[in-house]
Amino acid sequence: MRRAHRVSDLKGDLALYVHWPYCDRICPYCDFNVVRDRGKIAEQAALVQAILADMEAQSALTGPRRLASIFFGGGTPSLMAPDAVAAIIARAQALFPPRGDIEITLEANPTDAEADRFAALADAGVNRLSMGVQALDDGALAFLGRNHSADEARRAVAVAGRTFERLSIDLIYARPGQTLNGWRAELTEALDLGFEHVSPYQLTIEPTTAFGRAVARGAWAPPDEDLSAALYETTQTVLEAAGFDAYEVSNHARGVAARSAHNLHVWRGGDYLGLGPGAHGRLTLAGARTATVAHRRIADYVAGVEAGVPWSERETQSQRDAAEERVLLGLRTVEGVPVALLALLDRTPTAVPLAALIEGGFLSLCKDRVVATASGRPVLDSVLKALLV
């Protein structure tokens, strides 16, 4: 086992994203790299060891770095054995000594069985839970393919609130048949649960998912553009009135301290290791921004790590490609992006297309930064297309 780096060697911060692909069931809207959890204990143990070995190997490439944050995503990482979570956290902190206490987030579903594991996960080192509540209506939960009820979600949020320092929940809106009054009431009820961070997402129909196939054959249709826009505005109004600031297009926090440190690190263009099947990473190697994608299949990832080739893709980004990616991510946040970054893309505030977007009220210039306005955020995809085309 390679030694941890000396503090005096350290060059910069990086975050870790750990992908745990197992789920009790596959939700019909999900297009992530997930598989059914069929209790393959040996396979899961081998995957944990591969993640640890992959982290070790990637640390040799990055050189001495500080650990900014850890995010366990999936899949359903709350299904992981707590001792496996603890082992990954401990090794990460040994290889990349943090500057102090860092945010360690783990995604969970609000089933009673998973709530029973929360204390053990907190003992393992997790201090922020991101819970996929998705809805507080049993009919909507059944439609979304969730394996929990609204009552289970309420109980799990209460347990998580007593267990973890930080708590975030996800909610899905723009569901078929959803009304403005219904969504307002559901969101208002959710606010009584006591979380400090919420990620409300519009239901996205991906063509490769069960929902995508159902919509393609005409089984049902999502809300039209006008209703979707009204649901978005309702979300902003209700959350703002409750003291939540929309610091990113789909993320709202009650105060700066409640914002996701890990996500901010990524949106700001920070380096992060992608560990686990299908995980994406962004690393600065030999002075160049490098995009990595791990093998998607579990067996391929484990075998790849053993062979020293965990990635199915490794691409050195051009300066322009790296800058464009930072713009795509940064304009989603209230921080926006530096004018100097846009200059790398030949976009200046006095010339089209940037000047036209500022004049149209979709972007604004604040000192040396460009940010999306309240009018620009709901149509940000179109704004970015106009800016970067």
N, C-alpha and C positions, 0 to 999 in steps of 0.2 A: 504494500500500500504506500502510495506516494505521500511524502510529508506535506503538512499544511504550509502555506507560504508564510514567510516572515513579514511582519507588519511593515518593516522598513522597505520591502520590495513593492508595495502596493501601488497600482497605477490608476484605478478607476472603479466605478461601481457597475455591477451587473445583477440582474434578477434571474430567478429560476422559474420556469413553467414546467410543471410535472403533469403529464397526461396519463390518467387512469381510465382505460377505455370501457370498463365493465359497467353494465346497467342491469337492473332487475328486468326492465322491459325497454323496448325502443319506442320512443315517442314518435307519432306520425309526422311531426313537423321537423324533426331533428335530422340535420345532414352532417353532423359531426362524425368523427371516426370512433364509433362505438360498437360493442358486441354484447350479446346477452351474457349475463353472469350465470354460468352453469356449474359453479362450485368446483372449478378445476384448480384445486389448491396448489398442486405442483407447478402448474403453468403460471399461476399468480406469483408464487415464490420465486420462480425463475425470472419473471418480469421485474420484480423488485431488485434482484441482484443485477440485472442488466441495467436498470436505471442508475444504480450506484456506480457500476463500472463505467457507464457512459459519462456520468458526471465527472468521474476521475479523469477519464481520457480528455474530455473537453477542457477541463481545468489546465491540462498540460498545454493545450493550444492557446488559451487566452492569456496565460501567465497570471501573475499575482493580481487579484482583484478584490474589492470589497463587495459583500453581499448586500443588495438593496432590498430584496423582498423575495418571498417564495409564494407561488400560487399553485395549488393542487386543483386541476380542472379535469373535465371528462366529457362523457362518462359520468360516473358517480363515485368520486374519491372517498365519500363517507362510507363506502363499502370496504375500503382498505382496512387491513388489520392495523390497529393503532401502533403496534410496535414497528411495523413497516414505515408508517408515517414518521415516527420518532427517529428511525435509523436514517431516513433520507434527510431530515432536518439537521440531525447531528453531523452527518458527513458534509453537508453543504456549509455549515458554519465552521467546520474545521478547515475545509479547502479555501473558503472565501470569508475570512474573518469579518463580521459585520462591525459597523462603527458603534453600535449600541443595540438597543431593542429594535427589531424590525417587524414589519407586518408579515404574518404568515397566514394566508387565506386558504380555506378549503371549501369546495362546493359540496352541498348536501341536498338531499330531498327530504321533505318533512313527513316521512313515515314514522310511526311509533317505534319501529325496530331501529331506525337510524338514530332517532332521538335518544335511545338508550345508550348509544355509543358516544354521545357528545362529550361527556366528562372524560372518557379515556382519550379522545382526540385532543382535548384541551391539555391534558397531562402530557401528551406527546409533543406539545409545543405550538399547536394551532391557536392563534389568538383572534382570528377574524373568520366568521362563518358567512358564506354566501349561499342562501337557501332558495331553491327553486320552488317557491310557492305557486306561482303562475296564475292562480285564480282562487277566489274564495266562494265559488259557486260549484256545487257538486256536479251539476249538468255540464258546466264548462270544463271541469276537470276530466270528466268522462270523455267528452269530445276530444280533449287534448291528449288523451291516452295516458293520463297520470295515474300512478298507483297509490295515491293518497286522497283522503277526503278533506273537505274544508275544515272540519273539526280537528283532524290530525294536524293540519297546517297550523291552526291556532295553538294547539298544544305544543308542537315542536318549536314554534317561534318563542313561546314563553320559556321553554327549557333552555333554548339557545341564548336568550337574553340574560338568563341567570348564570350561564356557563362561560360565555366568551366576552372578551373586552369589546369587540366590535361585531355588529350584526348587519347584514345586508339581505334584502330579499329581491327576487325577480318576479315580475308580473307580466303577463301577456295580454294585450288588448287588440282591438280591431278584429275581434272574433266574429264569425258570421252570426247575424241576428242581434248583435250587441247594440244597445242604444246609448245615447249620451247620458241620460238619467241613470240607467243601470250601471254604467261604468263609473260615473261620479259617486254613486252610492257605494259601490264595491271598493273603490279607491279610498273613500273616506273611512269605511270600516277598517281597511287594512292599516290606516294610519294609527288606529287605536292599539295596534299590536306592539308598538314601542321600539321599532327598529330605527336606526339613524342613517341608513343608506338604502335607496331603492333604485332598481334598474327596470323601468317599464319599457317593454319592447313591443312594437307593432308586430303582429303575426306575419311572418314572411313565408311565402309559398315558394319552396325550392323544388324544381322539377323532378329531382331524383328521389324525393321523399314520398311517403304514402299520401300525404296531403297534396303534393304536387300532382300525383297521378289521379287523385280523386277530382281535383279541380279541372284537370285536363279533359276528363271524360264527362264533365258537367254535373257531377254529383252534388256539388255545392259551390258557392262563390263567396269570396271575401267581401267586406264592405267596399263600396265605391270610393273613389278618390276624395270626394267632398266629405263623406262621413269619416273617412280615415283622418283627414285633416282636422275635422272638428273634434275627434277623439284625442288627437295629439294636443290641441289647444286646451281641452278640458284637463288633460294630464298636467300640463304646465300650470294652469290656474290653480287647481286643487293643491298641488304639491308646493307651489310658491306660497300660497296662503298658510300652509302648515309649517313654513320655515325651512323648506328644502330648496337649495339653489341648484339649478341645472348646470353643473360644471362641465358636463359633456352631453352630447345630444340625447343619449339614453341612460344617463346616470345622474342621480340627484342625491345630494348629501345635506344633512342638517349640520352645517358648520364645516369649516375647512378641515378640521381634524378627522372628520368622518369620511373624507374622500379616499378612494382606493389608491394607496401609494403604489401598488404594483402596476395598476392600469396607467396611472399618470407617468410612471417610468417608461412604459412602452410608448404611450402617445407622444412623449417628449423626444422619442428617438433613442432611448437608452438601450444598451446591450442586454440581451437576455438569452440564456440557454434554454433550448427546447429539449426536454427529456421525456421519453416514452413514445409509444407507437403513434406515428403521424404528427408528432409535435413540431411546431415551427420555431425557429430561433433566429436571432439577429446578433451577429458578433462582429467586432472590429478585429480583423486578423491581418497582420502585416500592413496596417494602416488603411485597410479597405473594408468597407461595410460588406458583410457576407451573410447571405440568406441561406438557411438550412431547413430541410424537411426530413424528418426521420421516416424510416420504413413504416408503412401503415399497418401491415399485418403483424400481429404479436410475435409469431414464430420468426418472421423475417427480421423484425427489430432485434430480438434476442440473439439470433444467429449473426446479424450484422454487427452488433456490439462485440460479440466474441471474436469476430473476424477483423475488428478495427474499422468497420465501415457502417456506422449506425445510420447514415443519411442516404436517402434515395436521391436527394437533390442537394447540391451545394453550389451556389452561384455568387460570384463576386459582383456586386452591384456597381454600376457606373456612378459617378458623382451625381449625375442628373437623375438616375433612377432612385438613388437613395434620397435625394432631395424631394422628389415627387412623392415618395412614400411618406416622408415626414410631413409634407403639406396635407396629404390625404388624412392622416391621423390627427395632426395638430389643429386643423380647422374644426374638428369636431368638439374641441374644448374651448372654454371661455378664455384660455390663455392665447389662443391663436398661434400664429407662427411669425418669426422675425421677417422683416422686409428683406433682409440680406439673404434669407433662404430662398425667397421667391426670385431674387435677382439671379440666382444660379439657374433658374428656369427661364430667364429672360422676361420676367414678369415685373414690371415697375408700376408704381401707383399712378404715374402720369400717362400711361399708354394702355391701349386695349390689349387683352380683355379685362385686366385688373381694374383699370380706371372706370370702365363701364359698369362693372359689378359694384364698385364703391358708389358711383353716381346713382345706380338703381336701388341702393339701400340694402343690398344683400351682404356686403362686406363693409367693414369700416376700418379706418386707419387710426390707430391709437399709439402715438409716439412712433416707436420703431417696430410696431407689430401690426399684423392684419388679423382681424377677428371676424367671425360670422355674426351677423346681427340677428335680432329676434325674427326678422323677416326671412333671413337667409337660412337659418337652422332647419326649418321644416322642409326646405327644398334643397338641402345641402348637396345631395347627389348631383342635381342639375347644376348647381353653382360650381361644384368641383369639375364637372365635365366641361363647363364653359371656360373655366380658368385654365385647365390643363390640356385641353384638346390641341 
